Amino acid sequence: MYLRHFICAAILALTSLSISAQDAAGKWNAAIESPQGSLLMVFEFAIDGNNLTGSMSNDFMGTTPISDGTINGSELAFKLSFQGPNGAMTANYKATVNGDEMTMTRTMENPPEGSPPERTFVAKRVEK
């Protein structure tokens, strides 16, 4: 009897992890603080199996498509490549979906002077 309950609980736990990552499709708003004030970002994600596509947009850079997007369990990962003040830049993102919030960590490969190489912030779902 206990084994049956344990197996059911394990299946539910594993299913909920995969659902949360697959549930990332849609629009998400986020903001990070900078010396110039709050930088608002809009992420739009589409999911096809374990592949993640979409874009990030803001008033500073316009719309930038994501690349190398993947889903692994409850984790998302993708890259953004763009032209910064000192040339080409790449931002690597890792995120975990938890309902209508997504904790994101952005790591810059070559951050501009004075900018932290890594930031963690929360994005909130706008629509699915």
N, C-alpha and C positions, 0 to 999 in steps of 0.2 A: 504494500500500500504506500509506504513512504517513498519507495523507488519510483512509483508512478507519479507521485506529486513532484518529486525532484526533477524527473524528466520533463514534465509539463512546464515547470518553472524555468528550466534551462531553455526549452524551445521558445517560450515567450520572451525571455531575456535576449536571446540571439536574434529573434525576429524584430524586436524593437530597435536594436542597434542598426540593423540594415535598413529599416524603414526610415529612421531619422536621417541617414545620409541620403537615401533616395528621395527624401522629402525636401531637399534643398532647392528644388526648382522654383523659380519665381524671382521677385524683386526684393532686395534687402537694402536698407539704409544704414549708414555708419558715419561716424565723425571721429577725427583725431585732432588733437590740439597741436598747433604749430606756433612758431614765433609770430606769424602773421594772423593768428586767430584760428578758429575752428575750420577744418577742411572737411566739407561734406562729400560723401561718396555714395554712389548708387551702384550696387552689384546686381546684375541680372544673370541667372543661371538656368541652363537647360541640361537635362540629364538623359543620356541614352545608354542604358546598361551601366557600366562602370566608367563611362566617359563623361566628363564635365566640359561644357562649352558655355560661352556667354561673354559678358563684358563688364567693365567698370567705367563709370563716367563721373566727372566732376567739372566744376566751372573752370578750373585751372588747366586741365589737360583735354577736356572734351571726352570722347568715348574711345576706350582702348580695349580691343578684344583680348580675352584670356587665351593662354596656350598651355599645353601639357596638363590639361585638367584631368584629374583622376578622383575616383571614390574608392575608399578602402575601409570597409566596415562603417564606422560612424565618422570617419575623417574625410575631409576634402583637401585637395592640394591643387594649386595652379600657379602660373606665372603671368606677370604683366611686363611687357617690354615697351619702353617709351624713350623719348628724347628728353633729357633733363638739362639743367643749366651747364653741365660739364660734358655733355654728349650722351651716348646711349646708356640706359640704365635698365636693370632688371630687378623686379620685386618678386620674391617667392612667398606665397601665401599657404598657410595651413589653417584649417578651420574645423571646428566641431559643432554640429547642429544639435541644439537642445530645444525642441519645440519651435517657438517663434523667435528664438534668439540663436545667434551663431557667434561663438568666440573665435576670433581670427588673430593670427600672428603673422605679421608682415616682416620679412627679413630682406633688406636691401643688399644686393651684391656689391654695389659701389655707391654708397650714400653720399649726397652732397655734404660739403663741409658744414659742421655744426648740427647735422641731422642725425638722430640716433639710428644705428643700423637695424634695430629691431623694435617693433611696437606691437603690443597686444591691445585689442579693442573688441567691442561687441557690436554686431550688426543686428538690426531688428527687421523682421519680415514685414514687407509692405503688402504683398499679394502673392498668391500661389500661381 
